[in-house]
Amino acid sequence: MFLEHALLPVIDGRAADFERAFATARPLIEAQPGFVSLRLSRSIESPHLYLLLVEWETVEAHTEGFRRSEEYGRWKALLHHFYDPFPVVEHFAPVP
């Protein structure tokens, strides 16, 4: 299993709109082959900042599967205009 990590800096004053859009977008990623789990959390200290953690069976399930899918185009349309600056996404592997 691999963990996708993204800090999502949502434009001030847009948190409620982002959360509604995310609720619409969530099934798009959950239906992807290789998807395992998703967790979205909001920062207490910086309420405009969200932490997205997505667990995938392989890194390629995210980078080649989801990101090249039609669903990713809809994901982008629903969510990407909320970010400033655009988030950095990294993948993590478990440490034995």
C-alpha positions as CSV (number, residue, x, y, z in Angstrom):
1,M,0.0,0.0,0.0
2,F,1.1,3.5,-0.7
3,L,-0.1,6.8,0.8
4,E,-0.7,9.9,-1.2
5,H,-0.3,13.1,0.8
6,A,-1.5,16.5,-0.2
7,L,-1.8,19.7,1.8
8,L,-4.7,21.6,0.2
9,P,-4.5,25.4,0.7
10,V,-8.1,26.5,0.1
11,I,-8.7,30.2,-0.7
12,D,-9.9,32.1,2.4
13,G,-13.6,32.2,2.6
14,R,-14.2,29.3,0.2
15,A,-14.0,26.4,2.8
16,A,-17.7,25.6,2.8
17,D,-17.9,25.6,-1.0
18,F,-14.8,23.4,-1.2
19,E,-16.2,20.9,1.3
20,R,-19.5,20.7,-0.8
21,A,-17.5,20.2,-4.0
22,F,-15.3,17.6,-2.3
23,A,-18.3,15.6,-1.3
24,T,-19.4,15.6,-4.9
25,A,-15.8,14.7,-6.1
26,R,-15.1,12.0,-3.5
27,P,-17.0,9.1,-5.3
28,L,-14.9,9.8,-8.4
29,I,-11.7,8.8,-6.7
30,E,-13.3,6.1,-4.5
31,A,-14.4,4.2,-7.6
32,Q,-10.9,4.0,-9.1
33,P,-9.1,0.6,-9.5
34,G,-6.4,0.4,-6.8
35,F,-8.1,2.9,-4.5
36,V,-8.1,1.7,-0.8
37,S,-9.1,4.6,1.4
38,L,-9.4,8.4,1.7
39,R,-9.3,10.8,4.6
40,L,-9.7,14.6,4.4
41,S,-9.0,16.6,7.5
42,R,-9.1,20.4,8.2
43,S,-6.4,22.2,10.2
44,I,-7.4,23.6,13.6
45,E,-4.6,26.2,13.5
46,S,-5.0,27.2,9.9
47,P,-8.7,26.6,8.9
48,H,-8.0,27.2,5.2
49,L,-5.6,24.2,5.1
50,Y,-6.8,20.7,4.5
51,L,-4.8,17.4,4.6
52,L,-5.8,14.8,2.0
53,L,-4.5,11.3,2.6
54,V,-5.4,8.6,0.0
55,E,-4.2,5.1,0.2
56,W,-3.6,3.2,-3.0
57,E,-2.6,-0.3,-3.8
58,T,0.2,1.0,-6.1
59,V,1.6,4.5,-6.9
60,E,0.6,3.8,-10.5
61,A,-3.0,3.4,-9.6
62,H,-2.9,7.1,-8.7
63,T,-0.4,8.5,-11.2
64,E,-1.3,6.5,-14.3
65,G,-4.8,5.2,-13.4
66,F,-6.7,8.0,-11.8
67,R,-4.8,10.9,-13.2
68,R,-5.3,9.6,-16.8
69,S,-9.0,8.8,-16.3
70,E,-12.1,10.8,-17.4
71,E,-13.0,11.0,-13.7
72,Y,-9.9,13.0,-13.0
73,G,-11.0,15.7,-15.5
74,R,-14.2,16.1,-13.5
75,W,-12.2,16.0,-10.2
76,K,-10.0,18.9,-11.5
77,A,-13.1,20.9,-12.6
78,L,-14.7,20.5,-9.2
79,L,-11.7,21.2,-7.0
80,H,-8.7,22.7,-8.5
81,H,-10.0,26.3,-8.6
82,F,-10.2,26.3,-4.8
83,Y,-6.4,26.1,-4.3
84,D,-3.9,28.9,-3.9
85,P,-1.1,28.0,-4.3
86,F,-1.6,24.6,-6.1
87,P,-0.9,21.7,-3.7
88,V,2.2,19.5,-3.9
89,V,1.4,15.8,-3.9
90,E,3.8,13.2,-2.6
91,H,3.6,9.5,-2.2
92,F,4.8,7.5,0.8
93,A,5.7,3.9,1.2
94,P,5.5,2.0,4.5
95,V,8.6,1.5,6.5
96,P,9.1,-2.1,7.5
